[in-house]
Every structure is written in structure tokens, then in C-alpha cells.
Amino acid sequence: MAVAKSKTKTSFVCRECGERVAKWTGQCSSCGEWNTLEESVELAKASSDGRRGRFAGMADIAEVKALNKVEVDELERVGSGVGELDRVLGGGFVRGSVVLIGGDPGIGKSTLLLQAMTHIQATQSALYVTGEESADQIAMRARRLALGASDLALLAENRLENVMETALRTKPVVMVMDSIQTLYTDTLQSAPGSVVQVRETASQLVRLAKTTGTVVVLVGHVTKEGSLAGPRILEHMVDAVLYFEGDHSTSFRLIRAIKNRYGAVNEIGVFAMTDEGLREVSNPSAMFITRRGEPAPGSMVLATLEGTRPLMVEVQALVDQSGLSNPRRLTVGFEQNRLAMLLAVLHQHAGLAMYDQDVFVNVVGGVRITEPAADLAVMLAVASSLRGKSLPAGTAVFGEVGLTGEVRPVQRGEDRLREAAKLGFDRAIVPRQNVPKKPPKGLTVVAVERVHQALDEIAGE
């Protein structure tokens, strides 16, 4: 009987998309990125008869079922004890699910998960695996956060085989792996954090979650562009992808669901970073808007929608005479290309030319606005700064602006108006199709169809 031999196999893997090729090239043929192919050496086991084992286990093919015959069980969820995190997840962790959390270093990922795991440990078993810090460091953080004398199980380990063995032995309900980039398996010779290591270790943890019902939470690093490091396939393997957002210069933190198989996408949770960790913010709208005695030119309050939550945020604009041949267009929290489009609409349909003006737009509080409903607020803020006039105090704005100068309706307009009325706003400028039959009590709704109609509302022109 011939003995199976082990041999090494060298290939090149794209660190952006995970594409594997036999030879190195300057550009990845799959994603088109340059200089992203990295050498990978794996151990491949060849059988005695030369077969690759490709068709091994054919007898274990799953049974084919008709869709209407599949029995669907009620989702069993595990509450994290952190209301804002449970909101983003859709009601808590789903048993057997895999959640990937990414964010900048120091943004608060480990702090949030340590708070959640201590809450879970009070009623169910939990395991916190750290590959970047020692158990002493985790314990010191817990004391600093005043989390009490928790008996949360800690494991300082970055070898996959040891982590899997511990998880199978202790059978935790929820397990955190901080972080997936530090984990490695002995079956691969590449370094921890490489594409093949991240892909293989993540696939093993996904298999663990699906077979045992353990909730696995993976912490992921992000690149300088703000996307999750590692192969793109990592995001496809997991059930939910959450991003931690926020500016280190402020105390505000947002956690946003980019992907969620068991809840709403783009749902957000809002926190404030304090000396005792992350504190939930029950009324985020009040946190993101500035109360002034007199309205200021260039400031508009936008009624936006984040997932299922209406949110009031302040949009500020500053228009200033430019001394450059190419005036600057800078944005924080808003898409720069969309600002350029809105400036062109202002010029074409409202006669406001800013080809010799620098234009700066900022969404207060570190919030990033991606929905088109912010168009009208940004446009009015820019026009307000240019003219040096403001909207009357207590005015909220929302609406999408088209290239032909029309103001288009947006989804869930009534929810936005109710949020504005709840916070004391008494006036709203909205698309005509979003005007409700019965506006909220105390709120006057101004309907506009064209850009110039909205601009006439500045200072009551």
C-alpha cells in the first residue's frame, strides 16, 4: 500500500479579490488592481493512486427538496445586552450565524464586543479569543470600563487548531475572534493575515458556527481606503457585515450594517465614547443638530433615513471667493462628485454660478450621508452661504434633486416629518409628492416641485 505524500504548491493570490493564478502578473485579471498578487505556498496531499480527491464524499450529497416543502424554524436570537447593537443586528445574534465587524484601529470595536460579551456571560456561556492582546490587557480594559467581576472566558491564541479545540470543548453560545487577520492554520505555510490564511481560517470558523450553532463574531482590520482587509470573498462567507464609523476627534460612534441576512441593511446604532466605554444614545437626532438662538447662513437641518431610523442631522456649507484657477470642492460626510452635480444644477436652473468660488460641505457629527434625499438640503445650504441669508429657524429639509431641476420624492417621507415634529421643528420643505394628507401637529409643510421654488424660501424671498 503506497503512502500518501505531502508536497508544496506555489501560486499567486490577489489580496483584493482572492483570485488565484499560477504565475505572477502586474495586474489581477479578475479585479483589475495592480501589484496585488502575493505568493502563496500551500501543503497539498497527493493520494497513492494520483487522484486529487475531487470526487471524494460523493455519497454524502444533500437531499434535494421542493421549496414549498422546506420547514422553516423560528430564528433563535441571543441578545447582546447592548440595545443599539441588537437593533443593527435585527434583534440580536442569530444562533449559528457569523458576524464580521470592521473599523479603524482604536474606533471601539474591542470595547463594544467586550461590553456585549460580559452581558451575555451573565446568562449564557461566552468565549473571547484574542490574537492581538494578552489576557492581562483584556482584563485591564474590563476594569477600566467598570464591567465588574465577570467570569467571561478568555483565550489568548492565534492558532486555529487550538481555537477550534477550545470552542468544541467549552461549547460557547457566542465566540469572538479578535481579529481574523491574526489567525493562522498549520495546514498553510503563508503568514497570518495573508489572503489564503484569512480565507481558510474564516471558512473553518463558518463551518464551526453552522455545525454547532455557536455565534461567531469576527473582528476585521480595514485598509487605508476604509474597506475590510483581506479577500472580498470574506464578506460573502459571513451572514452579517458591520462597520464601525466615527471621527477620533469626536465622541460619536456609529455602527452600520452593510450586509445582514437576518435584518435590515444600512441600519445604524449610535454610541458616545466615554471613560467607561461606549454609551448608547437613545435620541441621536438631538445629538447631531446644533441649537442656536439665530439661524446661521449655510446651515440646514436634513431629515435623513438610516436603515429604518429617521435621523435629523445638520448640513453645513461654506462658499468663499477662490484665489485658485481651479476652485476647491471639499466634502466631509457627503459624496464629492454629487456636490459637483448639484452645483451644476444650481447654475443651470437657478442662475447661481460658483465657478470662481471654493465650496466646502460638512455633515456635522461624523455622519456619512449616502442617500439622494440629502440633495435639497446640501443645495440650500450652499445657496444660503453664497447669499449670506438663512432659512427661518426651526426648518427641516429633504428631497432628491434631478438634473433637470426638479425636486423628486423620497421614501418614507411621513416618518421623516414625524421625527422633525418630535424634535420641535415647526416647518419643513419637502417634495410635493411627499406632502401628507394630514401633517404632524405643529408642523407646516412647504411643498416644492422645482429648485428655484426651494431657493425662494431662503429668508422668505
Stockholm file with secondary structure:
# STOCKHOLM 1.0

chainA/1-461         MAVAKSKTKTSFVCRECGERVAKWTGQCSSCGEWNTLEESVELAKASSDGRRGRFAGMADIAEVKALNKVEVDELERVGSGVGELDRVLGGGFVRGSVVLIGGDPGIGKSTLLLQAMTHIQATQSALYVTGEESADQIAMRARRLALGASDLALLAENRLENVMETALRTKPVVMVMDSIQTLYTDTLQSAPGSVVQVRETASQLVRLAKTTGTVVVLVGHVTKEGSLAGPRILEHMVDAVLYFEGDHSTSFRLIRAIKNRYGAVNEIGVFAMTDEGLREVSNPSAMFITRRGEPAPGSMVLATLEGTRPLMVEVQALVDQSGLSNPRRLTVGFEQNRLAMLLAVLHQHAGLAMYDQDVFVNVVGGVRITEPAADLAVMLAVASSLRGKSLPAGTAVFGEVGLTGEVRPVQRGEDRLREAAKLGFDRAIVPRQNVPKKPPKGLTVVAVERVHQALDEIAGE
#=GR chainA/1-461 SS CCCCEEEEEEEEEETTTCCEESSCCSBCTTTCCBSCEEEEEEEEEECTTSCCCTTTTGGGCCCCCCGGGCCCCCCCEECCSCHHHHHHHTSSEETTCEEEEEECTTSSHHHHHHHHHHHHHTTSCEEEEESSSCHHHHHHHHHHTTCCSCCCEEEECCBHHHHHHHHHHHCCSEEEEECGGGCBCTTBCSCTTSHHHHHHHHHHHHHHHHHHCCEEEEEECBCTTSSBSSCTHHHHHSSEEEEEECCTTSSEEEEEEEEETTSCTTCEEEEEEETTEEEECSCHHHHHSCCCSSCCTTEEEEEEEETTEEEEEEEEEEEEECCSSSCCEEEESSCHHHHHHHHHHHHHHHCCCCTTEEEEEEEGGGCCCCSGGGHHHHHHHHHHHHHTCCCCTTEEECCEECTTSBEECCTTHHHHHHHHHHTTCCEEEEEGGGCCSSCCTTCEEEEESBHHHHHTTGGGC
#=GC SS_cons         CCCCEEEEEEEEEETTTCCEESSCCSBCTTTCCBSCEEEEEEEEEECTTSCCCTTTTGGGCCCCCCGGGCCCCCCCEECCSCHHHHHHHTSSEETTCEEEEEECTTSSHHHHHHHHHHHHHTTSCEEEEESSSCHHHHHHHHHHTTCCSCCCEEEECCBHHHHHHHHHHHCCSEEEEECGGGCBCTTBCSCTTSHHHHHHHHHHHHHHHHHHCCEEEEEECBCTTSSBSSCTHHHHHSSEEEEEECCTTSSEEEEEEEEETTSCTTCEEEEEEETTEEEECSCHHHHHSCCCSSCCTTEEEEEEEETTEEEEEEEEEEEEECCSSSCCEEEESSCHHHHHHHHHHHHHHHCCCCTTEEEEEEEGGGCCCCSGGGHHHHHHHHHHHHHTCCCCTTEEECCEECTTSBEECCTTHHHHHHHHHHTTCCEEEEEGGGCCSSCCTTCEEEEESBHHHHHTTGGGC
//
